[in-house]
Amino acid sequence: MDPGYAEVGARHRILIRAGARIAVMSSAAKPAPAGSGPGAREERPLIPRSVIRRLLAGFLLSGILLSFLGAILPAWQAHLSLDFTAVGKYFLCFGLGVVFGIRPARVLVSWKGYTASLILACGLASASFAGLVFVPPPAPAVLRLVGLFFIGFSAAMLNTGLFHAAAPFYCRDRAAVVNLAGALFGIGCLSTALLLALFATSGASAALVIFAAASAGFAILFARTGAVQISNEEKPPHRRLGDLNSPLAFLLALLLFFQIGNEWSVAGWLPIFLIRSLGSSPLASLLLLAWFWAALIAGRFVAQAILPRANHARLLIGSVLVELLGYLLLSMTNNTFGAVMGILALSAGFALVYPLVAGKIGNRLRGERQPDFFHGAFTFAFAGALVTPWLLGYVAQSWGIRAAILLPLLGTVIVFVLLLAIMLESFLTAGRSAS
């Protein structure tokens, strides 16, 4: 035999023996199938997609609850009131419900799990919508304030449960969860305006019944879905907003406070503003509100597509200028076309801010950027979204409804300054890391 062939054969035999040893070691390291021996661990199956869709569908109801007040005001004849501070009290009472619902929701999630919080939130929302059917004007306003308080309370419980339920899915596929949840939330806001516009001429009772039935349907859906079992390795670290000592985390929460306050001030007061300033009908004002939500949803998806390819500093400056243009168009226009252009400009400006900030801080927070953090930041930010519309009632009462639409312009300037601070902090931190 040729010595060269003998050498090659010897090398092959050595490789075969080494491969056999590796295969034996690998099979020994793998967990044995269930039932194959004592102490064997069963491999955890993947969470079914149907369960993920059911849980994330709750963001649709969240959008309905949080956008309800701005769309119901024309049906409650708020545009006929000479006391805009009374309209502001609607927002204050709703906001108090959100604030007071946070702590009980967290206790319930820790005690019984997020499923109990979701079911209770949907049941409470259904009962609140049903109660509001019986207290339209001229019933005492205090009865509607009570209903709004409990709708805000149920919204806080729902969001707390949803953020905990979405945690394992968020850790697996962050982009898909954020996009789907955001789209469903926006669709919920849009559907609220469209549904109330559909019944604008016949009264809001039918729409309230539909909202009550939808909330009850979600309660049944969550009860049938149950809780998802999460392994200890898959659970994200529990963090609260106050646990994050990073200045960047504080700047993010503060920025969201003003930015969401701007967005929801426009969404809350837009129908009343259009009716009182332009003489629009309640139906037309609600359709323009639906146009605002539709443009904002489309803008958010466009923003996600262009952010990886565009210069963020230019986008920041452009978004602020477009927002300022939108405020000026709305405050100065005397026709529907100007209102449509102003709403479109505001939606385009609003759509860029949150994706821009999230992209700037995403790599910085990494492990801290978990649903718990976003729930705390969102809760803090939504306080601004409810306090600002309340203050707008006093501004409108003192200086007129057109002055009220200009107050969020100050918030836009603050957002611009905070974004610059975030960019500067990121730049300085990167410089220190490089050195």
N, C-alpha and C positions, 0 to 999 in steps of 0.2 A: 504493500500500500504506500502511496505517496506520503511522505512525512507531512507535507502541507495539509493534506486532507485530514490526517490523523490529528493535527493540531487544531484544525477548525472543529472537528467532531468533539474534541475534549472541551473546547470553549463552549460549544452548544450544550454539552451535558452539565457544565458548571452553571450556565445561565438557567437551565431548566430546574436544577435543584434550588437555586436562589429564588426563582419565581415561585416554586412550590412552598418554600418557607414563608415568603411574603403573603401568599394566599392564605396559608394556615393562620398566620398572625392576624391578618385582616378579618378573617371569619371569626376568630376568637374575640376580637375587639368589638364586633357588631353585636347589638342586643339580640338575644334569641327571640324568635316569634312567640306570641302569646300562647301560653299553655305548654311550651316546650320544656319547661323545667321550673324548679322552684326559684322564686325571686326574679323571674324573667319580666322585663318591662314591655308593655304594649306600646308600639309606635303610635303617636298621636296623629289622627287623620287631619287633613286640611279642613278648614272651616268652609262649609258649602257656600257657593256664591249667592244662593237664594237667601241665606241668613244674612249675609253682608248687605244685600240690597234692601232687605226688610228693615234692618237697623238704620242704615243711612237714609232711608226714605223718611225718617223722622225729621230730617232737616227741612223737608217740604212743609210740615206742620209748623216748625219753628218760624219759617218765613211768614206763614199766615198769621201766627200769633203776634209777631213783632211789628208787622206792617198794618195790622187791623185798625189801629186807632186813626191813622192818617186818612184811611179810606172811608171810615164810617162817619166822619164829621159832617159831610154834606147831608147825609140821611138824618142826622140828629139836628139839622138846621143851625149848625154852629155859625154858618156864614150870615145868618140873620141877626146874630147877637151883636149888641153894641158894646158889650164888655168882653174884650179879648182876653182879659185875665181869667175869666171863667173857662175859656177854651184851654188856656195854659194849665188850669187845674186838672183837666183830663190827663194831660201828659205827666203831671206831677204824681197823680194817684197811680197811674200805670207804672211809672218808674219806681214808686215805693213798693209796689207789688213785686217787681223784679228784685229789688234790693233785699226785701225781707224773705224772699223765697230761696235765696242762695244757701244760707246756713242749714235750714231744714233739709234741703235737697242733699247736701253733702253728708249730713248725719244719716239720712235714709239710705244713701248709696253705700256708706260704710257698714250699715247694720244689715240691710236686706239685699243689697246689690242694685245695680243700675236698672234692672228690669222693673223693680218695684217703683222706682222714681219715674220711669217712663209711663207706666200704667196709671199711676196716681196723677201725673201731670195731664195726661190725655183725658182722664175722667173729670178732673177739675175744670179743664178747659171746656169740655162738652157741657157741663152743668152751667158754667158761666155764660157761654153763648146762649144756651136755652133760657137763662134768666133774663138776659138782655132783650129777648123777644118781647117781654111783657112790660118793659119800662121805657118805651120811646117817648120823646116829647109829645105832650106836655107833662109827662110824669116828672116828679122831682129829680133834679140832676144828681142828688146824692145817691140815688139807686143805681144810676149808670156808673158813678164813681166807684161804688162797691164792686160792680161787675168788672170794671177795668182793673181794679186792684187784683182780683183773683185771676184774671187772664194774665197779668204780668207775673203773678206768683207761679202760675202753671208754666209760663214760658221759662222762668228760671229753673224750675225743676226739670223740665224737658231738656234744656240745653246741658244741664249738669249730667243727666243720664246719658245723653248722646255723646258727649265728649269722652266719658268713661267707656261707653260701648265701642266707640270708634278707635280706641287706643291700639288694640292688636292689629287692626287693619291698617292704621296709620303707620305703624312700625314696619309693616311688610311692603306697602306700596304708598308712599307719602303723596306723590303727585296725583295718583288716581283718586285717592280718598278726598284730597283737598278740592280737586276739580269737580268731582261728583257731588260732594256736600255743598259746595258753593253754588253749583248750578241748580240743585234742588231747592236751596234756600231762596235763590233769586226767583225761581219759578213760583214758589209759594207766595212771595211778595207780589209778583205779577198777577197771579190768579186771584188774589184778594181784590185788587183794583178792578179787574175785569168782571168778577162776579158781582161786586157791588154796583158796577156800572150797568150790568145787565138788569138789575132790579132797581135802578135809580128812579124810575118813574112810578113804580108800584110799591115802594117802601122797602126797607132793609130786612123785614121779618123773614122773608123766604131765604135770603142769603144767610142770615144768622142760623136758621134751622139747618141749612146745608153745612155750615161750619161746625155746628154741634154734632151732626151726624158723622162728619169726617173725623172729628176728634175722637168720638166713640169708636169709629172704625180702626183708628190707629191704636187705641187701647186694646182692642181685640187682637190686632196684628202682633203687638208686642207680647201679649200674654201667650199667644200660640208659638211665638218664636223662642221665648225663654232666654236664659242667660247662656253666653258662650263660655265654655270652660277654657281658661287660659293657664298655661303652665307658668311656673315661677320664672323660668328663663325668659319667657316671652313678655312678661309684664314690664311695662316701662317704669322707670324710677318715678316715684311720686314726688312732685315738686309743686310748690306754690309760688305765686308771683313774688311774695315777700322773701322767699328763700333764695332768690337769684340776686346776688350782690353785684352783678355786672351792670355798669352804667348803661350799656347798650340795651339791656332788658328794660330798664326804667324809661329810657328814651322811647323805646318802642311802645310801651304801654301809654305813655303820655301823648305820643303822636296819634295813636289809635283813639284816644279820648277825644281829641279835637277833630280828627278826620271823620270818625263815625258820627260825632255830634253834628258836623256840617251836613253829612249825607241825610241823616234822619230829620234834621231841621227842615231841609227842603222837602223831603218825602212827607213829613207830617203837615206842613203848612201850605203845600203847593195847591191843593184843591181850594182852600179858603182864599188864598191869594188870588188865584185865577178868577174866582167868582166875584170877589170884591173889587179887584183892580180892572179886570177886562170885561166884566159882565158876562162871563161864561156861564153856561148852565151846569148844574151838578153832573149831568151825564158827560158833558164835554170836559169838565175838570178831572173827572175820574179816568177818562180815556187818555188825557195828557199825563196823568199820574202813571198809567200803565205804560205809556210811551217812555217815561223816565226809567221805569224798572227794566223794560225791554232793552233800551239803549245801554243801561248799566251792565246788564248781563252780557250783551254782545261785546261791550268794551272790555270786560274782564277777560274774555277768551282771546280777544285780539291782543291785549296786553301781554298775556302769557306767551303768545306766539312771537312777539317782536322783542321782548325784553332780552332774550339771549343774544340777539344780533345788534341791538341798538346801544348807543352811548347813554348810560343812566343819568348822567348830569344833564344832558340835553333834554332827556325825557322829563326830568324833574322840573326844569324851567318851563318847558312847553306845557306840562300838565297844569302848573300853577297859573300860567298866562291864560290858558283855555278856561280854567275855572273862573278867573276874574272876569273874562269876557262873558261867561254865562251869567254871572251875577248882574253885571251891568245891563245885559240884554233883558233879563227878566224884570229888573227894577225900572227900566225906562220904556219898555215896549207898551204899545196900546192896541196890539192886534194879536191874533192867534199865531200868525207866522213867526213873529218875533219871539213869542213864548216857546214855540217849538224849537227854534234855533237856540234859545237860551237853555232849554232843557237838554238839548243834544250836547251843547258845549259843556254843561255841568257834568253830564254823565261821562263824557270823554275824559274830563279831568279827574273825576272821582275814580274812574276805572283803573288808572295807572298807579295810584299812590300805594295801595296795600301790596300789590305784587312787587312793586319796586322796593319797598321796605323789607318785605319777606325775603327777597333775593339778596339784599344787602347783608342781612343778619343771619341768613340760613347757615352759612359755613362757620359762623362765629359761635352760635349756641349749640349746634350739633346735638349732643345728648340732652341738653337742657330744653331743646326745642321740641317738647312733647305736648300731647293734648292737654295735660294739666296746666302747663304754662299758658297755652293759648286760651284755655277756659278762663284762667285768672285775668289775662290781659283783655279778653273779650268782655268779661263781666265789668271790669273797671272802665273799659272804653264805652260800653253801652250806658253807663251812668251819664257820660257826657252826651250820649244820644238822646237821653230823656230829660236831663236838666236843661239843655239848650232850648228845646222847643217850649219848655215851661217859661223860660225867661223871655222868649220871643213874644209871649202874650203881653207882657208888660211893655216891651218895646213898641208893639203894634198899638197898644192902648195909648201910649204917650205921643208917639211920632207918626203913627199911621202904618197901614199894612205894607206899604212899599219900603219903609225903613226897616221892617222886620226881615225882609229878604236880604238886606245888606249886612246884617249882623254876622252871619256865617262867613262873610268875606274876611273879617278879622281872624276867624279861626283858620282860614286858608293861609293867611300870612304866617300864623304861628306854626302851621304844619310845614311850610316852606323852611322856616328857620330850624325846626327840629330835624328835618331831613338833611339840611346842611350840617347840623351838629353830628348826626349819625355818620355821614360820609367822612367828616373830619376825624371823628373818633376811630373809624375803621382805618383811615389812612395812617394816623399816628400809631395805632397798634401794630399795623403791618410794618411800619418803619422800625419800631422797637424790636419786633421779632426778627427782622432781617439783620439788624446790627448785633 
